[in-house]
Amino acid sequence: MRLGRVFTIRQKINADYFEICDLELVSDFGFGASDFILDTRYSILDTCFLILLECPMQKQTDYLEAIKTKYPEQVIIAIAKDPSGRPNPITLGWAMTVSFEPPMWAIAIAGEHYTPSCIRHSKCFTIALPSADQKDAAMFFGSRSGRDLNKFAACPHHCATEPAKEIDSVLLCEAVANFECTLEKEYPAGDHIIFIGKVVSSTINTDPNRRLYTLGPGHKLGAVSAR
Ligand SMILES: Cc1cc2nc3c(=O)[nH]c(=O)nc-3n(C[C@H](O)[C@H](O)[C@H](O)COP(=O)(O)O)c2cc1C
């Protein structure tokens, strides 16, 4: 469905000029993408209709403005033990699956965070896919540093853990799913470090729940609705 404008143009009999007489907004004339269509199907005597369709176009803009259009973005919680054996959870939006066989994930973490040193130390990490109900815990893990506190112990929101099955880490009991990863490689990428993990064990929640997403700029978290 496209919105267009119809101009009624009349040519005066025996005159070699046209007059624009009417201007009216219309929708869905069934035309394909085109800037400009001269349609004579509607010709009545000396009258024809000129239809100008409004076409979408790209305009160059600032990166920070354009990147606001990327939402919704998935939220994951990565967990790696620090040198004292304390599991440290971090909330991440920059995460993706990168290989099917073997199954692998990539996560991008800012170099100044505490988590890179935890992952390098333990050489493994959990990727938990939090449910929408875990929104407050995700915000807590994403706004405090494990350098300053034990995030699981200090978290004022319920967030139960259980030991991972194949790696030295923990799983989030109420997450939609957990993936246990061994560290394969790391790559610098601008101001972030990409850690690649190979999945060695996967679990899913027996009580299905909706996943947590970032819905808009400023860490606006929630579930994605199909409606
Ligand atoms: C929704 C959300 C998404 C985030 N995504 C990322 C991300 O992709 N990469 C990153 O380095 N930090 C991200 N952060 C910020 C870290 O989670 C945050 O700085 C955290 O406190 C670092 O913890 P750490 O110092 O214990 O490693 C995100 C935070 C939130 C709330």
The ligand as a Tripos MOL2 file, in Angstrom:
@<TRIPOS>MOLECULE
LIG
   31    33     1     0     0
SMALL
NO_CHARGES

@<TRIPOS>ATOM
      1 C1         21.1830   -4.5210   28.5200 C.3       1 LIG1
      2 C2         22.6760   -4.3750   28.6500 C.ar      1 LIG1
      3 C3         23.5070   -4.7610   27.6210 C.ar      1 LIG1
      4 C4         24.8920   -4.6320   27.7280 C.ar      1 LIG1
      5 N1         25.6870   -5.0640   26.6950 N.ar      1 LIG1
      6 C5         27.0310   -5.0160   26.8280 C.ar      1 LIG1
      7 C6         27.8580   -5.5630   25.8000 C.ar      1 LIG1
      8 O1         27.4020   -6.1040   24.7980 O.2       1 LIG1
      9 N2         29.2150   -5.4770   25.9800 N.ar      1 LIG1
     10 C7         29.7690   -4.9170   27.0980 C.ar      1 LIG1
     11 O2         31.0130   -4.8750   27.2030 O.2       1 LIG1
     12 N3         29.0040   -4.3940   28.0930 N.ar      1 LIG1
     13 C8         27.6590   -4.4540   27.9900 C.ar      1 LIG1
     14 N4         26.8710   -3.9760   28.9910 N.ar      1 LIG1
     15 C9         27.4990   -3.3510   30.1650 C.3       1 LIG1
     16 C10        28.0500   -4.3800   31.1890 C.3       1 LIG1
     17 O3         27.1140   -5.3980   31.4610 O.3       1 LIG1
     18 C11        28.4030   -3.6500   32.5040 C.3       1 LIG1
     19 O4         29.3390   -2.6380   32.2630 O.3       1 LIG1
     20 C12        28.8600   -4.5700   33.6280 C.3       1 LIG1
     21 O5         28.6980   -3.8900   34.8490 O.3       1 LIG1
     22 C13        30.3280   -5.0200   33.5110 C.3       1 LIG1
     23 O6         30.5460   -5.9890   34.5190 O.3       1 LIG1
     24 P1         31.9950   -6.5440   34.9570 P.3       1 LIG1
     25 O7         32.8790   -5.3510   35.2550 O.co2     1 LIG1
     26 O8         31.7160   -7.3710   36.1690 O.co2     1 LIG1
     27 O9         32.5570   -7.3530   33.8140 O.co2     1 LIG1
     28 C14        25.4730   -4.0840   28.9040 C.ar      1 LIG1
     29 C15        24.6310   -3.6710   29.9560 C.ar      1 LIG1
     30 C16        23.2430   -3.8320   29.8460 C.ar      1 LIG1
     31 C17        22.3500   -3.4150   30.9700 C.3       1 LIG1
@<TRIPOS>BOND
     1     1     2 1
     2     2     3 ar
     3     2    30 ar
     4     3     4 ar
     5     4     5 ar
     6     4    28 ar
     7     5     6 ar
     8     6     7 ar
     9     6    13 1
    10     7     8 2
    11     7     9 ar
    12     9    10 ar
    13    10    11 2
    14    10    12 ar
    15    12    13 ar
    16    13    14 ar
    17    14    15 1
    18    14    28 ar
    19    15    16 1
    20    16    17 1
    21    16    18 1
    22    18    19 1
    23    18    20 1
    24    20    21 1
    25    20    22 1
    26    22    23 1
    27    23    24 1
    28    24    25 2
    29    24    26 1
    30    24    27 1
    31    28    29 ar
    32    29    30 ar
    33    30    31 1
@<TRIPOS>SUBSTRUCTURE
     1 LIG1         1 GROUP 0 **** ****
